[in-house]
Amino acid sequence: MNKALMSPETKLRLLTSTEEKLNDITNDVDNVRKLIKKAEVIDTFLKKENITASFNNLLNLLEFRLFIGILTLDLTSAVRIYLNAKFQYEGVFSARQIVVIINEGYKKIYNFVNPSDNGVAKLKNRNNSFWVKEIGGIVDNDLPHLNVHYNNITQKLDDYFNVNFSSLKELRDLSIHYGKTAKDKSPVKVYDMIVKMDIEETFLKMIPFVEILNEMFLFTHILVAEYQKKTDNQQEKQKNLLSGMIEQLINLRNDKNASIINGHIEKLQQIQSMFGTNID
């Protein structure tokens, strides 16, 4: 097993950049998790009060952004394992992990196209993927002006699959199953794969995938910001409607019904305060 050579200067530069990346993305995913928790609380409250102001799309966006952040952290950590490896096998192991993370991450994001039937590709799984069903649905229905950006990233996902996945699949299968299939128990194939594995090629395949992840992370930031503008307008309308209802109740209040009216007003004010809670 021959470990790829790397100059001390290059190694130091990569260690520094990956450390910064880990720090930045960790802070981002921590904040996204807090936003998800806040959105879930608001959504649960509104559903309980039978108010039709769903936060489902925003939750889907935030969960996808969280997933992209975790994928980026995984790949960055695998790179650092390679950079800090003292033994050749540690470097090979980290490269195998990179292959697995790319394969499983891509599948979760965009899924694979099943073999064609009569020349027509089967897109059922892909159309049900997170990127197409959830993110594509949000863009098409709520933010169509971002379609060009969305389609550009989709094209990059297609291109990446066409160029890289035939060679990645066998490495992934051998790394996960210790054979080409779950039933294949031949360690010889695994050993031969380890010995022949081209670590530089693995990193070259990782770079465009990381670039896609970075663009997706930026895109989801834009989506969340745009979607919040849309929900902020809806929230303002709901708040104004509630203010009108509260004003009407105040006008109807008298000594006999004050207790009941005040209870309704308190409930409406509680709902109104929820609409005033920003998801940022």
C-alpha positions in Angstrom: 0.0 0.0 0.0 1.6 3.3 -1.1 0.3 6.4 0.6 0.2 9.5 -1.6 2.8 12.0 -0.8 1.9 15.5 0.3 4.3 18.4 1.1 4.3 19.7 4.7 3.2 23.1 3.4 0.1 21.6 1.6 -0.8 19.5 4.6 -0.6 22.5 6.9 -2.7 24.6 4.6 -5.4 21.9 4.3 -5.4 21.3 8.1 -6.0 25.0 8.6 -8.7 25.3 6.0 -10.6 22.2 7.1 -10.4 23.3 10.8 -12.0 26.6 9.8 -14.6 24.7 7.7 -15.5 22.5 10.6 -15.9 25.4 12.9 -18.0 27.5 10.5 -20.3 24.6 9.5 -20.7 23.3 13.1 -21.9 26.8 14.2 -24.3 26.8 11.2 -25.8 23.4 11.9 -26.2 24.3 15.6 -28.2 27.4 14.6 -30.3 25.5 12.1 -31.2 22.9 14.7 -32.4 25.7 17.0 -34.5 27.2 14.2 -36.1 23.8 13.5 -37.0 23.5 17.2 -38.5 27.0 17.2 -40.5 26.4 14.0 -41.8 23.1 15.3 -43.1 24.8 18.5 -44.9 27.4 16.4 -46.3 24.9 13.9 -47.6 22.6 16.7 -49.3 25.6 18.5 -50.9 26.8 15.3 -52.2 23.3 14.4 -53.6 23.0 17.9 -55.5 26.2 17.4 -56.7 25.1 13.9 -54.9 28.0 12.3 -54.0 27.4 8.6 -50.5 28.8 8.6 -48.3 25.8 8.1 -44.6 25.8 8.7 -44.1 22.5 6.9 -42.2 23.9 3.9 -39.9 26.0 6.1 -39.3 22.9 8.3 -38.4 20.8 5.2 -36.0 23.5 4.0 -34.3 23.7 7.4 -34.0 19.9 7.7 -32.5 19.7 4.3 -30.0 22.5 5.1 -29.2 20.6 8.3 -28.5 17.4 6.4 -26.2 19.2 3.9 -24.3 20.6 6.8 -23.9 17.2 8.4 -22.7 15.7 5.1 -20.1 18.5 4.8 -18.9 17.9 8.3 -18.5 14.2 7.7 -16.5 14.7 4.5 -14.3 17.4 6.1 -13.7 15.1 9.1 -12.7 12.2 6.8 -10.2 14.5 5.1 -8.7 15.5 8.4 -8.3 11.8 9.4 -6.3 11.4 6.2 -4.2 14.4 6.9 -3.4 13.3 10.4 -2.9 9.6 9.5 0.3 8.0 10.8 -0.2 4.7 9.1 -0.9 4.0 5.4 -4.0 2.0 6.2 -5.5 5.0 8.1 -5.2 7.1 5.0 -6.8 4.3 2.8 -9.5 3.9 5.4 -10.4 7.6 5.4 -10.5 7.5 1.5 -12.9 4.6 1.7 -15.1 6.5 4.2 -15.2 9.4 1.7 -16.4 7.1 -1.0 -19.2 5.8 1.3 -20.2 9.3 2.5 -20.4 10.5 -1.1 -22.5 7.5 -2.3 -24.9 7.5 0.6 -25.2 11.3 0.7 -25.9 11.6 -3.0 -28.5 8.9 -2.7 -30.2 10.7 0.1 -30.2 14.0 -1.7 -31.1 13.0 -5.3 -31.4 9.2 -5.4 -30.4 7.1 -8.4 -32.1 6.5 -11.7 -33.2 2.9 -12.1 -32.3 0.9 -15.2 -34.3 2.0 -18.2 -37.3 0.1 -19.4 -37.8 0.1 -23.2 -35.4 3.0 -23.4 -37.2 5.1 -20.8 -35.4 5.8 -17.6 -37.3 4.9 -14.4 -37.3 8.1 -12.3 -39.7 7.1 -9.5 -37.1 7.1 -6.8 -35.4 10.3 -8.1 -38.7 12.1 -8.3 -39.4 11.1 -4.6 -35.9 12.3 -3.6 -35.5 15.2 -1.1 -34.1 17.5 -3.8 -36.8 17.0 -6.3 -39.9 16.4 -4.2 -39.3 18.8 -1.3 -36.9 21.5 -2.5 -38.1 21.4 -6.1 -41.7 21.6 -4.9 -41.0 24.6 -2.8 -39.2 26.4 -5.6 -41.9 25.6 -8.2 -44.9 26.5 -6.0 -43.6 29.3 -3.8 -40.4 30.7 -5.2 -40.4 30.2 -9.0 -38.0 33.1 -9.5 -35.3 30.8 -8.1 -35.9 28.0 -10.6 -32.8 28.9 -12.7 -30.5 28.5 -9.7 -32.3 25.3 -8.7 -32.0 23.9 -12.2 -28.3 24.7 -12.4 -27.6 22.7 -9.3 -29.8 19.9 -10.6 -27.7 19.8 -13.8 -24.5 19.5 -11.7 -26.0 16.6 -9.7 -26.8 14.8 -13.1 -23.3 15.5 -14.4 -21.7 14.2 -11.2 -23.6 11.0 -11.4 -22.8 10.4 -15.0 -19.1 11.0 -14.6 -18.3 9.5 -11.2 -20.7 6.8 -10.0 -19.8 3.8 -12.0 -16.4 3.8 -10.4 -17.6 4.8 -6.9 -20.2 2.1 -6.6 -17.8 -0.9 -6.5 -15.6 0.9 -3.9 -18.6 1.6 -1.8 -20.0 -1.9 -2.0 -16.6 -3.4 -1.0 -16.2 -0.9 1.8 -19.7 -1.5 3.3 -20.3 -5.2 2.5 -16.7 -6.3 2.4 -17.7 -7.8 -0.9 -19.3 -6.6 -4.1 -22.7 -7.6 -2.7 -24.0 -8.2 0.8 -23.8 -12.0 0.2 -20.2 -11.8 -1.2 -17.8 -12.7 1.6 -14.5 -12.7 -0.3 -11.9 -10.7 1.7 -9.5 -11.1 -1.3 -11.6 -8.6 -3.3 -11.5 -6.2 -0.4 -7.8 -6.5 0.1 -7.1 -6.0 -3.6 -9.3 -2.9 -3.6 -7.4 -1.5 -0.7 -4.0 -2.1 -2.3 -5.0 -0.7 -5.7 -7.1 2.2 -4.4 -6.0 5.5 -5.9 -6.4 8.0 -3.0 -5.7 11.0 -5.2 -8.5 10.0 -7.6 -10.8 9.7 -4.6 -10.0 13.2 -3.5 -10.5 14.4 -7.1 -14.0 12.8 -7.1 -14.8 14.4 -3.7 -13.9 18.0 -4.7 -16.8 18.5 -7.2 -19.3 16.8 -4.8 -18.2 19.2 -2.0 -18.6 22.1 -4.4 -22.2 20.9 -5.0 -22.8 20.7 -1.3 -21.4 24.2 -0.8 -23.7 25.6 -3.4 -26.6 23.8 -1.9 -25.8 25.2 1.5 -25.8 28.7 0.0 -29.0 28.0 -2.0 -30.8 26.8 1.1 -29.8 29.9 2.9 -31.3 32.0 0.1 -34.4 29.8 0.1 -34.9 30.2 3.8 -34.5 34.0 3.6 -36.9 34.2 0.7 -39.4 31.9 2.3 -39.3 33.9 5.5 -40.2 37.0 3.6 -43.2 35.2 2.2 -44.2 33.8 5.6 -43.6 37.2 7.3 -46.2 38.7 4.9 -48.7 36.0 5.8 -48.0 36.4 9.5 -48.6 40.2 9.2 -52.0 39.5 7.6 -52.9 37.1 10.4 -51.8 39.5 13.1 -53.9 42.3 11.5 -56.9 39.9 11.4 -56.4 39.0 15.0 -56.1 42.6 16.0 -59.5 43.3 14.3 -61.0 40.4 16.2 -59.6 41.6 19.5 -60.9 45.1 18.9 -64.4 43.7 18.1 -64.4 41.8 21.4 -63.3 44.8 23.3 -66.3 46.7 21.8 -68.6 43.9 22.9 -67.3 43.7 26.4 -69.6 44.7 29.3 -69.9 43.9 33.0 -71.9 40.7 32.4 -69.6 39.1 29.8 -66.2 40.6 30.8 -64.9 37.3 32.2 -65.7 35.3 29.0 -64.6 38.1 26.7 -61.3 38.6 28.5 -60.6 34.9 28.2 -61.1 35.1 24.4 -59.0 38.2 24.2 -56.2 36.5 26.1 -56.3 33.5 23.8 -56.2 35.7 20.7 -53.3 37.7 22.1 -51.4 34.5 22.8 -51.9 33.4 19.2 -50.9 36.9 18.0 -47.7 36.7 19.9 -46.8 33.5 18.2 -47.2 35.1 14.8 -44.8 37.8 16.0 -42.1 35.2 16.7 -39.4 35.4 14.1 -37.7 32.2 12.8 -34.2 33.7 12.6 
